[in-house]
C-alpha cells in the first residue's frame, strides 16, 4: 500500500497555484474537456482535490452542479473548504470510494501517480459512476522524464500512454479522448530534468517550475494556451509532460452470450 504525499506541501501549493502557468493551463484544459464531453453533468466528484484549486474553477463554470471533493489528508481540505464553501468535502481513500452508480463525472487530476494500487482506484471510480458517466484524468507522462523532482513529489510512476490506456480499459471504461499536453515545453522540461537528475537538495520550486520569472511564466502559459487551441480542434499531441484522458462508463454493459 502506498499513497505518497507530504502534508506540508498544501500550504505552499495554496500560495502558488493561482499564479503558476502550469496549474492555470491545466485548469483551462480540464474545463474545456468537461464542457466538451459532459456539458449536462449534475454531479461531480474530484478525488485527491488537494487545496481545491481545480474544483474552485469548476464551481465558477458550472454553478448549478453538485460538487464533491475528497482528499486522503485532512490538511488539504482546510484550504479546499476556504476556496469553495458550496462544495461538499470529505476525507476519503480513493481506493475505497463509497458511492455506487451515483455520480455523473469523477475527476482525478495528477492523483493516480501517487498511488501504488492505481488499478484499484480506477475500479472504484467505475463503480461510483452512473452508466454513461465520465472519468477525466490527468497524469505526468513518459517514464524517461523521471527525475529527483518526481521522487520529491512522492510519485510512484510517470505513465507511458499505452500503460494508462490499458489500465483504464481493464477497469471497464471506453476511452473517448486521449492526448498529451505540455508538449511545446517538452524540450525545456527534459533539459530541466537532466539538470535535476543528480540533485539531492530538492524543494517545492523544483516540482513544476512553481516559482519562475514573471515574464517566463507568461510565455510558458501562452504556449500551453496555444496547445489548448490545437486540442480543441482535434489535434492529437503524441508526446508531452502530461496526458489528459476522458473515459466513458458504457450505458449498456455487454454480456457474454450463453452457448
C-alpha positions in Angstrom: 0.0 0.0 0.0 1.4 3.4 -0.9 0.0 6.9 -1.1 2.8 9.4 -1.5 2.4 13.0 -0.4 3.8 15.3 2.2 1.2 17.3 4.1 3.3 20.5 4.3 3.0 20.8 0.5 -0.6 22.1 0.9 0.3 25.5 2.3 2.9 26.1 -0.5 0.6 24.9 -3.2 -2.3 27.0 -2.0 0.0 30.1 -2.2 1.4 29.3 -5.7 -1.2 27.5 -7.8 -3.2 30.6 -8.9 -0.2 32.4 -10.4 1.6 29.4 -11.9 1.4 28.8 -15.7 1.1 25.0 -15.4 -1.8 24.9 -12.9 -3.6 27.7 -14.7 -3.2 26.0 -18.1 -4.3 22.6 -16.7 -7.4 24.1 -15.3 -8.3 25.5 -18.8 -7.8 22.1 -20.3 -10.0 20.4 -17.7 -12.8 23.0 -18.0 -12.7 22.7 -21.8 -12.9 18.9 -21.6 -15.8 19.0 -19.1 -17.7 21.4 -21.3 -17.0 19.4 -24.4 -17.7 15.9 -23.2 -20.1 16.3 -20.3 -21.8 19.7 -20.5 -25.0 18.5 -18.8 -23.4 17.0 -15.7 -25.3 17.3 -12.5 -22.8 15.8 -10.0 -19.0 15.9 -10.0 -16.5 14.3 -7.6 -12.9 15.2 -7.6 -10.7 12.6 -5.8 -7.5 14.0 -4.5 -8.8 17.5 -4.6 -5.8 18.9 -2.7 -6.3 22.6 -1.9 -9.4 22.9 -4.1 -7.8 24.9 -6.9 -9.4 22.8 -9.7 -12.8 22.4 -8.1 -13.0 26.1 -7.4 -12.7 26.8 -11.2 -15.3 24.1 -11.9 -17.7 25.8 -9.4 -17.5 29.0 -11.3 -18.0 27.4 -14.7 -20.8 25.0 -13.5 -22.5 26.8 -10.7 -25.6 24.5 -10.6 -23.6 21.3 -10.3 -23.4 19.3 -7.1 -19.7 19.4 -6.3 -17.9 16.9 -4.1 -14.3 16.8 -3.2 -12.3 14.2 -1.4 -8.7 14.1 -0.1 -6.7 11.5 1.7 -5.2 14.1 4.1 -7.4 16.4 6.1 -4.7 19.1 5.9 -5.6 19.8 2.2 -9.3 20.0 2.9 -8.8 23.0 5.2 -7.7 25.1 2.1 -10.3 23.5 -0.2 -13.2 24.4 2.1 -12.0 28.0 2.2 -11.9 28.2 -1.6 -15.2 26.6 -2.3 -17.7 26.9 0.5 -20.6 25.5 -1.6 -18.9 22.1 -2.3 -19.1 19.0 -0.1 -15.7 17.9 1.1 -14.7 14.7 2.9 -11.6 12.8 3.9 -11.6 9.7 1.8 -9.2 7.0 0.5 -9.6 6.8 -3.3 -9.1 3.0 -3.1 -12.4 2.8 -1.2 -15.0 5.2 -2.8 -18.3 4.7 -1.0 -20.6 5.9 -3.9 -22.1 3.3 -6.2 -23.6 4.1 -9.7 -24.4 7.6 -8.3 -22.2 10.2 -10.0 -22.1 11.8 -13.4 -18.4 12.7 -13.5 -15.3 11.9 -11.5 -12.0 13.7 -11.9 -8.6 12.5 -10.9 -6.1 15.3 -11.7 -2.5 14.3 -11.1 -3.6 11.8 -8.4 -3.0 8.2 -9.8 0.7 8.6 -10.0 0.8 8.9 -6.2 -1.0 5.6 -5.6 0.6 2.2 -6.0 -2.7 0.5 -6.4 -3.9 2.7 -9.3 -5.9 -0.2 -10.8 -8.0 -0.3 -7.6 -8.7 3.4 -7.8 -9.9 3.1 -11.4 -12.2 0.2 -10.5 -13.6 2.2 -7.6 -14.2 5.2 -10.0 -16.0 2.9 -12.4 -18.2 1.5 -9.6 -19.1 5.0 -8.3 -20.2 6.4 -11.8 -23.6 6.1 -13.2 -23.8 4.1 -16.5 -23.0 6.7 -19.1 -20.8 8.6 -16.7 -17.4 10.1 -17.4 -13.9 10.0 -15.8 -11.5 12.8 -16.5 -7.8 12.0 -15.7 -4.5 13.9 -16.0 -1.2 12.3 -15.1 2.5 13.0 -15.6 3.8 11.2 -18.7 6.9 9.5 -20.0 9.0 7.3 -17.7 12.1 8.7 -19.3 11.3 12.1 -17.8 11.7 10.6 -14.3 14.0 12.7 -12.0 14.5 13.7 -8.4 11.6 16.1 -8.8 9.3 13.0 -9.1 10.7 11.5 -6.0 10.3 14.7 -4.1 6.7 14.9 -5.3 6.2 11.4 -4.0 5.3 10.0 -7.4 5.2 6.2 -7.7 5.4 6.4 -11.5 5.2 8.5 -14.7 2.9 6.9 -17.2 3.5 5.6 -20.7 0.4 6.3 -22.7 -0.2 2.6 -23.5 0.1 1.7 -19.8 -2.5 4.3 -18.8 -4.8 3.2 -21.6 -4.5 -0.4 -20.7 -5.4 0.3 -17.0 -8.4 2.4 -17.9 -9.8 -0.2 -20.4 -9.2 -3.0 -17.9 -11.3 -1.1 -15.4 -14.2 -1.2 -17.9 -14.0 2.3 -19.5 -14.2 3.2 -23.1 -11.6 5.8 -24.0 -13.3 8.8 -25.6 -10.3 11.2 -25.9 -6.6 11.0 -25.0 -3.9 13.5 -25.8 -0.6 14.8 -24.4 -0.2 18.4 -23.2 2.8 20.4 -22.1 4.2 19.3 -25.5 5.6 22.6 -26.7 7.6 22.9 -23.4 8.9 19.3 -23.5 12.5 20.2 -24.6 12.8 22.7 -21.8 11.3 20.2 -19.4 13.7 17.5 -20.4 16.7 19.8 -20.0 15.4 20.8 -16.6 15.1 17.1 -15.6 18.6 16.4 -16.8 19.9 19.1 -14.6 17.9 17.8 -11.6 18.9 14.1 -12.1 21.6 14.1 -9.5 20.2 16.8 -7.3 19.7 15.9 -3.7 18.5 19.2 -2.1 15.1 19.4 -3.8 12.5 21.9 -2.8 8.9 22.8 -3.8 10.1 25.1 -6.6 11.6 22.2 -8.4 8.4 20.3 -9.0 6.9 22.2 -11.9 8.7 25.5 -12.1 6.3 26.8 -9.4 8.3 29.9 -9.0 9.5 31.3 -12.3 10.3 34.7 -13.6 7.1 36.5 -14.3 7.9 37.1 -18.0 8.8 33.4 -18.5 5.6 32.4 -16.6 3.5 34.4 -19.1 5.4 33.0 -22.1 5.0 29.4 -20.9 1.3 30.0 -20.3 0.9 31.3 -23.8 2.5 28.2 -25.2 0.1 26.0 -23.2 -2.9 28.1 -24.3 -1.8 27.5 -27.9 -1.8 23.8 -27.2 -5.4 24.0 -26.0 -6.3 25.6 -29.3 -4.8 22.6 -31.1 -6.5 20.1 -28.8 -9.9 21.9 -29.2 -9.8 21.5 -33.0 -8.9 17.8 -32.6 -5.1 17.7 -32.9 -3.6 14.7 -31.2 -0.3 15.6 -29.4 1.7 12.3 -29.1 4.3 13.5 -26.6 4.2 15.9 -23.7 4.9 16.2 -20.0 1.3 15.4 -19.1 -1.6 13.4 -20.5 -5.3 14.1 -20.5 -7.7 11.1 -20.8 -11.5 11.1 -21.0 -13.2 7.8 -20.3 -16.8 6.7 -20.5 -18.6 4.1 -18.4 -20.8 2.4 -21.1 -24.5 2.9 -20.6 -25.1 -0.7 -21.8 -22.9 -3.4 -20.3 -22.1 -6.1 -22.9 -22.9 -9.5 -21.6 -21.3 -12.8 -22.7 -23.7 -14.9 -24.8 -24.5 -18.3 -23.4 -23.5 -21.1 -25.6 
